[in-house]
Amino acid sequence: MSEFGEKQPGKSRCRKRRGQRHRKGEGKRDNVVMVRVDEGDLSRIDELVDSGQFNSRSEATAFLISEGIKSKQQMFDKMAEKISQIQGLRAELEAMIAENTKPSETVNQEPDNAGGNRD
């Protein structure tokens, strides 16, 4: 904090380690995602940490992502259905192209007898 008590951009006011507060029902988080956020969003994330509900920006951000996905579950369900349809159509298209690009089978062709007699 500055000498006048206002918060410095990008710095959380309170970094004391607390017990795990908001990890109920959360699965193990092994994946890392790096994002850039604007000052307003960072300030809100820091407020979640400063409130004592989360131990870090990472925990607070993971919570917000999870809640955002939950709030749009219907959209994600529709997307999954469409993606499945698209994958099925791609497989059909690949099979069709593979079938139509096979070398054509020759039906017992004999070489021409150029200059020979044909009966």
C-alpha positions as CSV (number, residue, x, y, z in Angstrom):
1,M,0.0,0.0,0.0
2,S,1.1,3.5,-0.6
3,E,1.6,5.9,2.4
4,F,-2.0,7.2,1.8
5,G,-3.6,3.8,2.1
6,E,-4.8,3.4,-1.4
7,K,-4.2,0.1,-3.2
8,Q,-1.4,-0.1,-5.7
9,P,-2.5,-1.5,-9.1
10,G,-1.9,-5.2,-9.4
11,K,-1.0,-5.7,-5.7
12,S,-3.2,-7.4,-3.2
13,R,-3.4,-5.7,0.2
14,C,-3.5,-8.9,2.2
15,R,-1.2,-11.8,1.6
16,K,-1.4,-13.7,4.8
17,R,-1.9,-17.4,4.4
18,R,-5.2,-18.6,5.6
19,G,-6.8,-22.0,5.9
20,Q,-8.5,-23.3,2.8
21,R,-11.7,-21.4,2.7
22,H,-13.5,-22.0,-0.6
23,R,-12.4,-25.3,-1.9
24,K,-15.6,-27.3,-1.2
25,G,-16.3,-29.8,-4.0
26,E,-13.5,-28.6,-6.1
27,G,-11.5,-31.2,-7.9
28,K,-7.7,-31.4,-8.0
29,R,-6.4,-28.5,-10.1
30,D,-3.4,-29.7,-12.1
31,N,-3.8,-27.5,-15.2
32,V,-2.3,-24.1,-15.6
33,V,-3.9,-21.4,-17.7
34,M,-2.3,-18.0,-18.1
35,V,-4.6,-15.1,-18.8
36,R,-4.4,-11.3,-19.1
37,V,-7.1,-9.3,-17.3
38,D,-7.8,-5.6,-17.1
39,E,-7.4,-3.6,-14.0
40,G,-11.1,-3.7,-13.1
41,D,-11.2,-7.5,-13.2
42,L,-7.9,-7.8,-11.3
43,S,-9.3,-5.5,-8.6
44,R,-12.3,-7.8,-8.2
45,I,-10.1,-10.9,-8.0
46,D,-8.0,-9.2,-5.4
47,E,-11.2,-8.3,-3.4
48,L,-12.1,-12.0,-3.3
49,V,-8.6,-12.7,-1.9
50,D,-8.7,-9.8,0.5
51,S,-12.1,-10.9,1.8
52,G,-10.5,-14.0,3.2
53,Q,-12.5,-16.4,1.0
54,F,-9.6,-17.4,-1.1
55,N,-5.9,-17.8,-0.4
56,S,-4.6,-16.6,-3.7
57,R,-5.5,-15.0,-7.0
58,S,-5.2,-18.4,-8.6
59,E,-7.9,-19.9,-6.3
60,A,-10.2,-16.9,-6.8
61,T,-9.8,-17.0,-10.6
62,A,-10.4,-20.8,-10.7
63,F,-13.6,-20.2,-8.7
64,L,-14.8,-17.5,-11.1
65,I,-14.0,-19.7,-14.2
66,S,-15.9,-22.7,-12.6
67,E,-18.9,-20.5,-11.8
68,G,-18.9,-19.0,-15.3
69,I,-18.9,-22.4,-16.9
70,K,-21.7,-23.6,-14.5
71,S,-23.8,-20.5,-15.4
72,K,-23.5,-21.3,-19.1
73,Q,-24.0,-25.1,-18.8
74,Q,-26.9,-25.1,-21.2
75,M,-24.7,-23.4,-23.9
76,F,-21.9,-25.9,-23.3
77,D,-24.3,-28.8,-23.6
78,K,-25.5,-27.5,-27.0
79,M,-22.0,-26.9,-28.1
80,A,-21.0,-30.5,-27.2
81,E,-23.9,-31.8,-29.3
82,K,-23.0,-29.7,-32.3
83,I,-19.3,-30.7,-32.0
84,S,-20.3,-34.3,-32.0
85,Q,-22.4,-33.8,-35.1
86,I,-19.5,-32.0,-36.8
87,Q,-17.1,-34.8,-35.9
88,G,-19.6,-37.4,-37.4
89,L,-19.9,-35.4,-40.6
90,R,-16.1,-35.1,-40.9
91,A,-15.8,-38.8,-40.5
92,E,-18.4,-39.4,-43.2
93,L,-16.7,-36.9,-45.5
94,E,-13.3,-38.6,-44.9
95,A,-14.8,-42.0,-45.7
96,M,-16.5,-40.6,-48.9
97,I,-13.2,-39.0,-50.1
98,A,-11.2,-42.2,-49.3
99,E,-13.7,-44.3,-51.3
100,N,-13.7,-41.9,-54.2
101,T,-9.9,-41.5,-54.4
102,K,-9.1,-45.3,-54.6
103,P,-7.5,-46.2,-57.9
104,S,-10.2,-47.5,-60.1
105,E,-10.1,-51.2,-60.6
106,T,-9.2,-52.3,-64.2
107,V,-11.4,-55.0,-65.7
108,N,-9.1,-57.5,-67.4
109,Q,-7.5,-55.1,-69.8
110,E,-5.2,-56.6,-72.4
111,P,-2.5,-54.6,-74.0
112,D,-3.3,-53.3,-77.5
113,N,-1.7,-55.2,-80.4
114,A,-0.6,-52.2,-82.4
115,G,0.0,-53.4,-85.9
116,G,-1.1,-57.0,-85.1
117,N,-4.0,-58.7,-86.8
118,R,-7.3,-59.0,-85.0
119,D,-9.6,-61.7,-85.8
